[in-house]
Amino acid sequence: MRKQLLADMAVATARLFLKNGSFVFLDLDDVKRRQDQLGLREYPVSGRLRDMEGGPVRASLWMDRHGRLSEIELIFAFSGPNSKPDWSTLEFVQTDYPELDA
């Protein structure tokens, strides 16, 4: 699962769903899918970053029913008028799920 996630991240193209960037659909070059047929599951990895105002943001990664990276959801702790993600501060934290190493 880790190898597939990293491979997907390397080729993903982001499509913003909300103006503040809190919900991002990811298009992969070799995957054709309809948004209503994703069967989403959350990856056992979460991201931490800051918004442009310095506030904390949590990132959840979602995979489709085939285990391919599909979406990133951002949860802002404080949402001000300029709450947009500062992607340069993104770091990932692996939760303790052995299947991620498969």
Phi and psi restraints in degrees (range 20) as a CNS / XPLOR table:
assign (resid 1 and name C) (resid 2 and name N)
       (resid 2 and name CA) (resid 2 and name C) 1.0 -62.6 20.0 2
assign (resid 2 and name N) (resid 2 and name CA)
       (resid 2 and name C) (resid 3 and name N) 1.0 -45.8 20.0 2
assign (resid 2 and name C) (resid 3 and name N)
       (resid 3 and name CA) (resid 3 and name C) 1.0 -61.2 20.0 2
assign (resid 3 and name N) (resid 3 and name CA)
       (resid 3 and name C) (resid 4 and name N) 1.0 -41.4 20.0 2
assign (resid 3 and name C) (resid 4 and name N)
       (resid 4 and name CA) (resid 4 and name C) 1.0 -66.6 20.0 2
assign (resid 4 and name N) (resid 4 and name CA)
       (resid 4 and name C) (resid 5 and name N) 1.0 -41.7 20.0 2
assign (resid 4 and name C) (resid 5 and name N)
       (resid 5 and name CA) (resid 5 and name C) 1.0 -60.5 20.0 2
assign (resid 5 and name N) (resid 5 and name CA)
       (resid 5 and name C) (resid 6 and name N) 1.0 -47.5 20.0 2
assign (resid 5 and name C) (resid 6 and name N)
       (resid 6 and name CA) (resid 6 and name C) 1.0 -64.4 20.0 2
assign (resid 6 and name N) (resid 6 and name CA)
       (resid 6 and name C) (resid 7 and name N) 1.0 -39.6 20.0 2
assign (resid 6 and name C) (resid 7 and name N)
       (resid 7 and name CA) (resid 7 and name C) 1.0 -64.0 20.0 2
assign (resid 7 and name N) (resid 7 and name CA)
       (resid 7 and name C) (resid 8 and name N) 1.0 -43.1 20.0 2
assign (resid 7 and name C) (resid 8 and name N)
       (resid 8 and name CA) (resid 8 and name C) 1.0 -64.1 20.0 2
assign (resid 8 and name N) (resid 8 and name CA)
       (resid 8 and name C) (resid 9 and name N) 1.0 -41.0 20.0 2
assign (resid 8 and name C) (resid 9 and name N)
       (resid 9 and name CA) (resid 9 and name C) 1.0 -63.3 20.0 2
assign (resid 9 and name N) (resid 9 and name CA)
       (resid 9 and name C) (resid 10 and name N) 1.0 -32.3 20.0 2
assign (resid 9 and name C) (resid 10 and name N)
       (resid 10 and name CA) (resid 10 and name C) 1.0 -69.1 20.0 2
assign (resid 10 and name N) (resid 10 and name CA)
       (resid 10 and name C) (resid 11 and name N) 1.0 -27.1 20.0 2
assign (resid 10 and name C) (resid 11 and name N)
       (resid 11 and name CA) (resid 11 and name C) 1.0 -114.3 20.0 2
assign (resid 11 and name N) (resid 11 and name CA)
       (resid 11 and name C) (resid 12 and name N) 1.0 0.0 20.0 2
assign (resid 11 and name C) (resid 12 and name N)
       (resid 12 and name CA) (resid 12 and name C) 1.0 -69.5 20.0 2
assign (resid 12 and name N) (resid 12 and name CA)
       (resid 12 and name C) (resid 13 and name N) 1.0 142.0 20.0 2
assign (resid 12 and name C) (resid 13 and name N)
       (resid 13 and name CA) (resid 13 and name C) 1.0 -116.2 20.0 2
assign (resid 13 and name N) (resid 13 and name CA)
       (resid 13 and name C) (resid 14 and name N) 1.0 127.8 20.0 2
assign (resid 13 and name C) (resid 14 and name N)
       (resid 14 and name CA) (resid 14 and name C) 1.0 -85.6 20.0 2
assign (resid 14 and name N) (resid 14 and name CA)
       (resid 14 and name C) (resid 15 and name N) 1.0 140.2 20.0 2
assign (resid 14 and name C) (resid 15 and name N)
       (resid 15 and name CA) (resid 15 and name C) 1.0 -127.7 20.0 2
assign (resid 15 and name N) (resid 15 and name CA)
       (resid 15 and name C) (resid 16 and name N) 1.0 108.7 20.0 2
assign (resid 15 and name C) (resid 16 and name N)
       (resid 16 and name CA) (resid 16 and name C) 1.0 -66.3 20.0 2
assign (resid 16 and name N) (resid 16 and name CA)
       (resid 16 and name C) (resid 17 and name N) 1.0 136.6 20.0 2
assign (resid 16 and name C) (resid 17 and name N)
       (resid 17 and name CA) (resid 17 and name C) 1.0 -101.3 20.0 2
assign (resid 17 and name N) (resid 17 and name CA)
       (resid 17 and name C) (resid 18 and name N) 1.0 -35.1 20.0 2
assign (resid 17 and name C) (resid 18 and name N)
       (resid 18 and name CA) (resid 18 and name C) 1.0 -117.5 20.0 2
assign (resid 18 and name N) (resid 18 and name CA)
       (resid 18 and name C) (resid 19 and name N) 1.0 147.5 20.0 2
assign (resid 18 and name C) (resid 19 and name N)
       (resid 19 and name CA) (resid 19 and name C) 1.0 -57.7 20.0 2
assign (resid 19 and name N) (resid 19 and name CA)
       (resid 19 and name C) (resid 20 and name N) 1.0 -35.3 20.0 2
assign (resid 19 and name C) (resid 20 and name N)
       (resid 20 and name CA) (resid 20 and name C) 1.0 -81.1 20.0 2
assign (resid 20 and name N) (resid 20 and name CA)
       (resid 20 and name C) (resid 21 and name N) 1.0 1.3 20.0 2
assign (resid 20 and name C) (resid 21 and name N)
       (resid 21 and name CA) (resid 21 and name C) 1.0 79.1 20.0 2
assign (resid 21 and name N) (resid 21 and name CA)
       (resid 21 and name C) (resid 22 and name N) 1.0 15.2 20.0 2
assign (resid 21 and name C) (resid 22 and name N)
       (resid 22 and name CA) (resid 22 and name C) 1.0 -79.9 20.0 2
assign (resid 22 and name N) (resid 22 and name CA)
       (resid 22 and name C) (resid 23 and name N) 1.0 -8.9 20.0 2
assign (resid 22 and name C) (resid 23 and name N)
       (resid 23 and name CA) (resid 23 and name C) 1.0 -140.8 20.0 2
assign (resid 23 and name N) (resid 23 and name CA)
       (resid 23 and name C) (resid 24 and name N) 1.0 118.9 20.0 2
assign (resid 23 and name C) (resid 24 and name N)
       (resid 24 and name CA) (resid 24 and name C) 1.0 -125.3 20.0 2
assign (resid 24 and name N) (resid 24 and name CA)
       (resid 24 and name C) (resid 25 and name N) 1.0 120.5 20.0 2
assign (resid 24 and name C) (resid 25 and name N)
       (resid 25 and name CA) (resid 25 and name C) 1.0 -83.4 20.0 2
assign (resid 25 and name N) (resid 25 and name CA)
       (resid 25 and name C) (resid 26 and name N) 1.0 143.7 20.0 2
assign (resid 25 and name C) (resid 26 and name N)
       (resid 26 and name CA) (resid 26 and name C) 1.0 -116.5 20.0 2
assign (resid 26 and name N) (resid 26 and name CA)
       (resid 26 and name C) (resid 27 and name N) 1.0 127.8 20.0 2
assign (resid 26 and name C) (resid 27 and name N)
       (resid 27 and name CA) (resid 27 and name C) 1.0 -99.5 20.0 2
assign (resid 27 and name N) (resid 27 and name CA)
       (resid 27 and name C) (resid 28 and name N) 1.0 133.8 20.0 2
assign (resid 27 and name C) (resid 28 and name N)
       (resid 28 and name CA) (resid 28 and name C) 1.0 -110.9 20.0 2
assign (resid 28 and name N) (resid 28 and name CA)
       (resid 28 and name C) (resid 29 and name N) 1.0 138.9 20.0 2
assign (resid 28 and name C) (resid 29 and name N)
       (resid 29 and name CA) (resid 29 and name C) 1.0 -53.1 20.0 2
assign (resid 29 and name N) (resid 29 and name CA)
       (resid 29 and name C) (resid 30 and name N) 1.0 -40.4 20.0 2
assign (resid 29 and name C) (resid 30 and name N)
       (resid 30 and name CA) (resid 30 and name C) 1.0 -101.2 20.0 2
assign (resid 30 and name N) (resid 30 and name CA)
       (resid 30 and name C) (resid 31 and name N) 1.0 12.0 20.0 2
assign (resid 30 and name C) (resid 31 and name N)
       (resid 31 and name CA) (resid 31 and name C) 1.0 -121.9 20.0 2
assign (resid 31 and name N) (resid 31 and name CA)
       (resid 31 and name C) (resid 32 and name N) 1.0 124.1 20.0 2
assign (resid 31 and name C) (resid 32 and name N)
       (resid 32 and name CA) (resid 32 and name C) 1.0 -108.0 20.0 2
assign (resid 32 and name N) (resid 32 and name CA)
       (resid 32 and name C) (resid 33 and name N) 1.0 121.4 20.0 2
assign (resid 32 and name C) (resid 33 and name N)
       (resid 33 and name CA) (resid 33 and name C) 1.0 -150.2 20.0 2
assign (resid 33 and name N) (resid 33 and name CA)
       (resid 33 and name C) (resid 34 and name N) 1.0 154.5 20.0 2
assign (resid 33 and name C) (resid 34 and name N)
       (resid 34 and name CA) (resid 34 and name C) 1.0 -101.5 20.0 2
assign (resid 34 and name N) (resid 34 and name CA)
       (resid 34 and name C) (resid 35 and name N) 1.0 140.2 20.0 2
assign (resid 34 and name C) (resid 35 and name N)
       (resid 35 and name CA) (resid 35 and name C) 1.0 -61.0 20.0 2
assign (resid 35 and name N) (resid 35 and name CA)
       (resid 35 and name C) (resid 36 and name N) 1.0 -26.8 20.0 2
assign (resid 35 and name C) (resid 36 and name N)
       (resid 36 and name CA) (resid 36 and name C) 1.0 -84.5 20.0 2
assign (resid 36 and name N) (resid 36 and name CA)
       (resid 36 and name C) (resid 37 and name N) 1.0 2.0 20.0 2
assign (resid 36 and name C) (resid 37 and name N)
       (resid 37 and name CA) (resid 37 and name C) 1.0 -123.1 20.0 2
assign (resid 37 and name N) (resid 37 and name CA)
       (resid 37 and name C) (resid 38 and name N) 1.0 30.7 20.0 2
assign (resid 37 and name C) (resid 38 and name N)
       (resid 38 and name CA) (resid 38 and name C) 1.0 -82.4 20.0 2
assign (resid 38 and name N) (resid 38 and name CA)
       (resid 38 and name C) (resid 39 and name N) 1.0 -35.5 20.0 2
assign (resid 38 and name C) (resid 39 and name N)
       (resid 39 and name CA) (resid 39 and name C) 1.0 55.9 20.0 2
assign (resid 39 and name N) (resid 39 and name CA)
       (resid 39 and name C) (resid 40 and name N) 1.0 55.9 20.0 2
assign (resid 39 and name C) (resid 40 and name N)
       (resid 40 and name CA) (resid 40 and name C) 1.0 -68.6 20.0 2
assign (resid 40 and name N) (resid 40 and name CA)
       (resid 40 and name C) (resid 41 and name N) 1.0 143.7 20.0 2
assign (resid 40 and name C) (resid 41 and name N)
       (resid 41 and name CA) (resid 41 and name C) 1.0 -133.0 20.0 2
assign (resid 41 and name N) (resid 41 and name CA)
       (resid 41 and name C) (resid 42 and name N) 1.0 147.6 20.0 2
assign (resid 41 and name C) (resid 42 and name N)
       (resid 42 and name CA) (resid 42 and name C) 1.0 -84.1 20.0 2
assign (resid 42 and name N) (resid 42 and name CA)
       (resid 42 and name C) (resid 43 and name N) 1.0 137.0 20.0 2
assign (resid 42 and name C) (resid 43 and name N)
       (resid 43 and name CA) (resid 43 and name C) 1.0 -67.9 20.0 2
assign (resid 43 and name N) (resid 43 and name CA)
       (resid 43 and name C) (resid 44 and name N) 1.0 151.2 20.0 2
assign (resid 43 and name C) (resid 44 and name N)
       (resid 44 and name CA) (resid 44 and name C) 1.0 -82.1 20.0 2
assign (resid 44 and name N) (resid 44 and name CA)
       (resid 44 and name C) (resid 45 and name N) 1.0 40.8 20.0 2
assign (resid 44 and name C) (resid 45 and name N)
       (resid 45 and name CA) (resid 45 and name C) 1.0 -136.9 20.0 2
assign (resid 45 and name N) (resid 45 and name CA)
       (resid 45 and name C) (resid 46 and name N) 1.0 138.0 20.0 2
assign (resid 45 and name C) (resid 46 and name N)
       (resid 46 and name CA) (resid 46 and name C) 1.0 -125.5 20.0 2
assign (resid 46 and name N) (resid 46 and name CA)
       (resid 46 and name C) (resid 47 and name N) 1.0 158.2 20.0 2
assign (resid 46 and name C) (resid 47 and name N)
       (resid 47 and name CA) (resid 47 and name C) 1.0 -114.2 20.0 2
assign (resid 47 and name N) (resid 47 and name CA)
       (resid 47 and name C) (resid 48 and name N) 1.0 152.1 20.0 2
assign (resid 47 and name C) (resid 48 and name N)
       (resid 48 and name CA) (resid 48 and name C) 1.0 -126.6 20.0 2
assign (resid 48 and name N) (resid 48 and name CA)
       (resid 48 and name C) (resid 49 and name N) 1.0 139.3 20.0 2
assign (resid 48 and name C) (resid 49 and name N)
       (resid 49 and name CA) (resid 49 and name C) 1.0 -156.5 20.0 2
assign (resid 49 and name N) (resid 49 and name CA)
       (resid 49 and name C) (resid 50 and name N) 1.0 -177.9 20.0 2
assign (resid 49 and name C) (resid 50 and name N)
       (resid 50 and name CA) (resid 50 and name C) 1.0 -118.0 20.0 2
assign (resid 50 and name N) (resid 50 and name CA)
       (resid 50 and name C) (resid 51 and name N) 1.0 154.2 20.0 2
assign (resid 50 and name C) (resid 51 and name N)
       (resid 51 and name CA) (resid 51 and name C) 1.0 -88.5 20.0 2
assign (resid 51 and name N) (resid 51 and name CA)
       (resid 51 and name C) (resid 52 and name N) 1.0 176.7 20.0 2
assign (resid 51 and name C) (resid 52 and name N)
       (resid 52 and name CA) (resid 52 and name C) 1.0 -64.4 20.0 2
assign (resid 52 and name N) (resid 52 and name CA)
       (resid 52 and name C) (resid 53 and name N) 1.0 -17.3 20.0 2
assign (resid 52 and name C) (resid 53 and name N)
       (resid 53 and name CA) (resid 53 and name C) 1.0 -96.0 20.0 2
assign (resid 53 and name N) (resid 53 and name CA)
       (resid 53 and name C) (resid 54 and name N) 1.0 1.5 20.0 2
assign (resid 53 and name C) (resid 54 and name N)
       (resid 54 and name CA) (resid 54 and name C) 1.0 94.2 20.0 2
assign (resid 54 and name N) (resid 54 and name CA)
       (resid 54 and name C) (resid 55 and name N) 1.0 -0.4 20.0 2
assign (resid 54 and name C) (resid 55 and name N)
       (resid 55 and name CA) (resid 55 and name C) 1.0 -76.5 20.0 2
assign (resid 55 and name N) (resid 55 and name CA)
       (resid 55 and name C) (resid 56 and name N) 1.0 153.4 20.0 2
assign (resid 55 and name C) (resid 56 and name N)
       (resid 56 and name CA) (resid 56 and name C) 1.0 -73.6 20.0 2
assign (resid 56 and name N) (resid 56 and name CA)
       (resid 56 and name C) (resid 57 and name N) 1.0 144.6 20.0 2
assign (resid 56 and name C) (resid 57 and name N)
       (resid 57 and name CA) (resid 57 and name C) 1.0 -137.0 20.0 2
assign (resid 57 and name N) (resid 57 and name CA)
       (resid 57 and name C) (resid 58 and name N) 1.0 138.2 20.0 2
assign (resid 57 and name C) (resid 58 and name N)
       (resid 58 and name CA) (resid 58 and name C) 1.0 -105.9 20.0 2
assign (resid 58 and name N) (resid 58 and name CA)
       (resid 58 and name C) (resid 59 and name N) 1.0 137.8 20.0 2
assign (resid 58 and name C) (resid 59 and name N)
       (resid 59 and name CA) (resid 59 and name C) 1.0 -113.5 20.0 2
assign (resid 59 and name N) (resid 59 and name CA)
       (resid 59 and name C) (resid 60 and name N) 1.0 127.9 20.0 2
assign (resid 59 and name C) (resid 60 and name N)
       (resid 60 and name CA) (resid 60 and name C) 1.0 -108.9 20.0 2
assign (resid 60 and name N) (resid 60 and name CA)
       (resid 60 and name C) (resid 61 and name N) 1.0 131.4 20.0 2
assign (resid 60 and name C) (resid 61 and name N)
       (resid 61 and name CA) (resid 61 and name C) 1.0 -99.6 20.0 2
assign (resid 61 and name N) (resid 61 and name CA)
       (resid 61 and name C) (resid 62 and name N) 1.0 136.1 20.0 2
assign (resid 61 and name C) (resid 62 and name N)
       (resid 62 and name CA) (resid 62 and name C) 1.0 -122.0 20.0 2
assign (resid 62 and name N) (resid 62 and name CA)
       (resid 62 and name C) (resid 63 and name N) 1.0 140.8 20.0 2
assign (resid 62 and name C) (resid 63 and name N)
       (resid 63 and name CA) (resid 63 and name C) 1.0 -114.2 20.0 2
assign (resid 63 and name N) (resid 63 and name CA)
       (resid 63 and name C) (resid 64 and name N) 1.0 155.2 20.0 2
assign (resid 63 and name C) (resid 64 and name N)
       (resid 64 and name CA) (resid 64 and name C) 1.0 -81.1 20.0 2
assign (resid 64 and name N) (resid 64 and name CA)
       (resid 64 and name C) (resid 65 and name N) 1.0 -177.6 20.0 2
assign (resid 64 and name C) (resid 65 and name N)
       (resid 65 and name CA) (resid 65 and name C) 1.0 -68.2 20.0 2
assign (resid 65 and name N) (resid 65 and name CA)
       (resid 65 and name C) (resid 66 and name N) 1.0 -9.5 20.0 2
assign (resid 65 and name C) (resid 66 and name N)
       (resid 66 and name CA) (resid 66 and name C) 1.0 -102.0 20.0 2
assign (resid 66 and name N) (resid 66 and name CA)
       (resid 66 and name C) (resid 67 and name N) 1.0 7.7 20.0 2
assign (resid 66 and name C) (resid 67 and name N)
       (resid 67 and name CA) (resid 67 and name C) 1.0 79.0 20.0 2
assign (resid 67 and name N) (resid 67 and name CA)
       (resid 67 and name C) (resid 68 and name N) 1.0 20.8 20.0 2
assign (resid 67 and name C) (resid 68 and name N)
       (resid 68 and name CA) (resid 68 and name C) 1.0 -103.4 20.0 2
assign (resid 68 and name N) (resid 68 and name CA)
       (resid 68 and name C) (resid 69 and name N) 1.0 140.9 20.0 2
assign (resid 68 and name C) (resid 69 and name N)
       (resid 69 and name CA) (resid 69 and name C) 1.0 -56.0 20.0 2
assign (resid 69 and name N) (resid 69 and name CA)
       (resid 69 and name C) (resid 70 and name N) 1.0 131.9 20.0 2
assign (resid 69 and name C) (resid 70 and name N)
       (resid 70 and name CA) (resid 70 and name C) 1.0 -127.7 20.0 2
assign (resid 70 and name N) (resid 70 and name CA)
       (resid 70 and name C) (resid 71 and name N) 1.0 -44.0 20.0 2
assign (resid 70 and name C) (resid 71 and name N)
       (resid 71 and name CA) (resid 71 and name C) 1.0 -147.2 20.0 2
assign (resid 71 and name N) (resid 71 and name CA)
       (resid 71 and name C) (resid 72 and name N) 1.0 156.7 20.0 2
assign (resid 71 and name C) (resid 72 and name N)
       (resid 72 and name CA) (resid 72 and name C) 1.0 -125.0 20.0 2
assign (resid 72 and name N) (resid 72 and name CA)
       (resid 72 and name C) (resid 73 and name N) 1.0 128.0 20.0 2
assign (resid 72 and name C) (resid 73 and name N)
       (resid 73 and name CA) (resid 73 and name C) 1.0 -113.0 20.0 2
assign (resid 73 and name N) (resid 73 and name CA)
       (resid 73 and name C) (resid 74 and name N) 1.0 130.1 20.0 2
assign (resid 73 and name C) (resid 74 and name N)
       (resid 74 and name CA) (resid 74 and name C) 1.0 -108.6 20.0 2
assign (resid 74 and name N) (resid 74 and name CA)
       (resid 74 and name C) (resid 75 and name N) 1.0 132.3 20.0 2
assign (resid 74 and name C) (resid 75 and name N)
       (resid 75 and name CA) (resid 75 and name C) 1.0 -114.8 20.0 2
assign (resid 75 and name N) (resid 75 and name CA)
       (resid 75 and name C) (resid 76 and name N) 1.0 111.5 20.0 2
assign (resid 75 and name C) (resid 76 and name N)
       (resid 76 and name CA) (resid 76 and name C) 1.0 -86.1 20.0 2
assign (resid 76 and name N) (resid 76 and name CA)
       (resid 76 and name C) (resid 77 and name N) 1.0 129.1 20.0 2
assign (resid 76 and name C) (resid 77 and name N)
       (resid 77 and name CA) (resid 77 and name C) 1.0 -68.6 20.0 2
assign (resid 77 and name N) (resid 77 and name CA)
       (resid 77 and name C) (resid 78 and name N) 1.0 -38.5 20.0 2
assign (resid 77 and name C) (resid 78 and name N)
       (resid 78 and name CA) (resid 78 and name C) 1.0 -131.0 20.0 2
assign (resid 78 and name N) (resid 78 and name CA)
       (resid 78 and name C) (resid 79 and name N) 1.0 129.2 20.0 2
assign (resid 78 and name C) (resid 79 and name N)
       (resid 79 and name CA) (resid 79 and name C) 1.0 -116.0 20.0 2
assign (resid 79 and name N) (resid 79 and name CA)
       (resid 79 and name C) (resid 80 and name N) 1.0 102.6 20.0 2
assign (resid 79 and name C) (resid 80 and name N)
       (resid 80 and name CA) (resid 80 and name C) 1.0 -96.5 20.0 2
assign (resid 80 and name N) (resid 80 and name CA)
       (resid 80 and name C) (resid 81 and name N) 1.0 -178.9 20.0 2
assign (resid 80 and name C) (resid 81 and name N)
       (resid 81 and name CA) (resid 81 and name C) 1.0 -63.9 20.0 2
assign (resid 81 and name N) (resid 81 and name CA)
       (resid 81 and name C) (resid 82 and name N) 1.0 -24.2 20.0 2
assign (resid 81 and name C) (resid 82 and name N)
       (resid 82 and name CA) (resid 82 and name C) 1.0 -110.8 20.0 2
assign (resid 82 and name N) (resid 82 and name CA)
       (resid 82 and name C) (resid 83 and name N) 1.0 26.2 20.0 2
assign (resid 82 and name C) (resid 83 and name N)
       (resid 83 and name CA) (resid 83 and name C) 1.0 -73.1 20.0 2
assign (resid 83 and name N) (resid 83 and name CA)
       (resid 83 and name C) (resid 84 and name N) 1.0 95.3 20.0 2
assign (resid 83 and name C) (resid 84 and name N)
       (resid 84 and name CA) (resid 84 and name C) 1.0 -131.0 20.0 2
assign (resid 84 and name N) (resid 84 and name CA)
       (resid 84 and name C) (resid 85 and name N) 1.0 149.2 20.0 2
assign (resid 84 and name C) (resid 85 and name N)
       (resid 85 and name CA) (resid 85 and name C) 1.0 -68.6 20.0 2
assign (resid 85 and name N) (resid 85 and name CA)
       (resid 85 and name C) (resid 86 and name N) 1.0 141.3 20.0 2
assign (resid 85 and name C) (resid 86 and name N)
       (resid 86 and name CA) (resid 86 and name C) 1.0 -99.0 20.0 2
assign (resid 86 and name N) (resid 86 and name CA)
       (resid 86 and name C) (resid 87 and name N) 1.0 91.0 20.0 2
assign (resid 86 and name C) (resid 87 and name N)
       (resid 87 and name CA) (resid 87 and name C) 1.0 -61.1 20.0 2
assign (resid 87 and name N) (resid 87 and name CA)
       (resid 87 and name C) (resid 88 and name N) 1.0 -21.3 20.0 2
assign (resid 87 and name C) (resid 88 and name N)
       (resid 88 and name CA) (resid 88 and name C) 1.0 -69.1 20.0 2
assign (resid 88 and name N) (resid 88 and name CA)
       (resid 88 and name C) (resid 89 and name N) 1.0 -13.0 20.0 2
assign (resid 88 and name C) (resid 89 and name N)
       (resid 89 and name CA) (resid 89 and name C) 1.0 -99.9 20.0 2
assign (resid 89 and name N) (resid 89 and name CA)
       (resid 89 and name C) (resid 90 and name N) 1.0 3.3 20.0 2
assign (resid 89 and name C) (resid 90 and name N)
       (resid 90 and name CA) (resid 90 and name C) 1.0 -68.0 20.0 2
assign (resid 90 and name N) (resid 90 and name CA)
       (resid 90 and name C) (resid 91 and name N) 1.0 131.8 20.0 2
assign (resid 90 and name C) (resid 91 and name N)
       (resid 91 and name CA) (resid 91 and name C) 1.0 -139.3 20.0 2
assign (resid 91 and name N) (resid 91 and name CA)
       (resid 91 and name C) (resid 92 and name N) 1.0 148.6 20.0 2
assign (resid 91 and name C) (resid 92 and name N)
       (resid 92 and name CA) (resid 92 and name C) 1.0 -106.0 20.0 2
assign (resid 92 and name N) (resid 92 and name CA)
       (resid 92 and name C) (resid 93 and name N) 1.0 145.2 20.0 2
assign (resid 92 and name C) (resid 93 and name N)
       (resid 93 and name CA) (resid 93 and name C) 1.0 -125.3 20.0 2
assign (resid 93 and name N) (resid 93 and name CA)
       (resid 93 and name C) (resid 94 and name N) 1.0 121.6 20.0 2
assign (resid 93 and name C) (resid 94 and name N)
       (resid 94 and name CA) (resid 94 and name C) 1.0 -83.8 20.0 2
assign (resid 94 and name N) (resid 94 and name CA)
       (resid 94 and name C) (resid 95 and name N) 1.0 130.7 20.0 2
assign (resid 94 and name C) (resid 95 and name N)
       (resid 95 and name CA) (resid 95 and name C) 1.0 -82.4 20.0 2
assign (resid 95 and name N) (resid 95 and name CA)
       (resid 95 and name C) (resid 96 and name N) 1.0 168.9 20.0 2
assign (resid 95 and name C) (resid 96 and name N)
       (resid 96 and name CA) (resid 96 and name C) 1.0 -85.2 20.0 2
assign (resid 96 and name N) (resid 96 and name CA)
       (resid 96 and name C) (resid 97 and name N) 1.0 76.7 20.0 2
assign (resid 96 and name C) (resid 97 and name N)
       (resid 97 and name CA) (resid 97 and name C) 1.0 -123.4 20.0 2
assign (resid 97 and name N) (resid 97 and name CA)
       (resid 97 and name C) (resid 98 and name N) 1.0 110.3 20.0 2
assign (resid 97 and name C) (resid 98 and name N)
       (resid 98 and name CA) (resid 98 and name C) 1.0 -61.8 20.0 2
assign (resid 98 and name N) (resid 98 and name CA)
       (resid 98 and name C) (resid 99 and name N) 1.0 -26.2 20.0 2
assign (resid 98 and name C) (resid 99 and name N)
       (resid 99 and name CA) (resid 99 and name C) 1.0 -67.4 20.0 2
assign (resid 99 and name N) (resid 99 and name CA)
       (resid 99 and name C) (resid 100 and name N) 1.0 -15.0 20.0 2
assign (resid 99 and name C) (resid 100 and name N)
       (resid 100 and name CA) (resid 100 and name C) 1.0 -67.3 20.0 2
assign (resid 100 and name N) (resid 100 and name CA)
       (resid 100 and name C) (resid 101 and name N) 1.0 -28.2 20.0 2
assign (resid 100 and name C) (resid 101 and name N)
       (resid 101 and name CA) (resid 101 and name C) 1.0 -81.5 20.0 2
assign (resid 101 and name N) (resid 101 and name CA)
       (resid 101 and name C) (resid 102 and name N) 1.0 -7.4 20.0 2
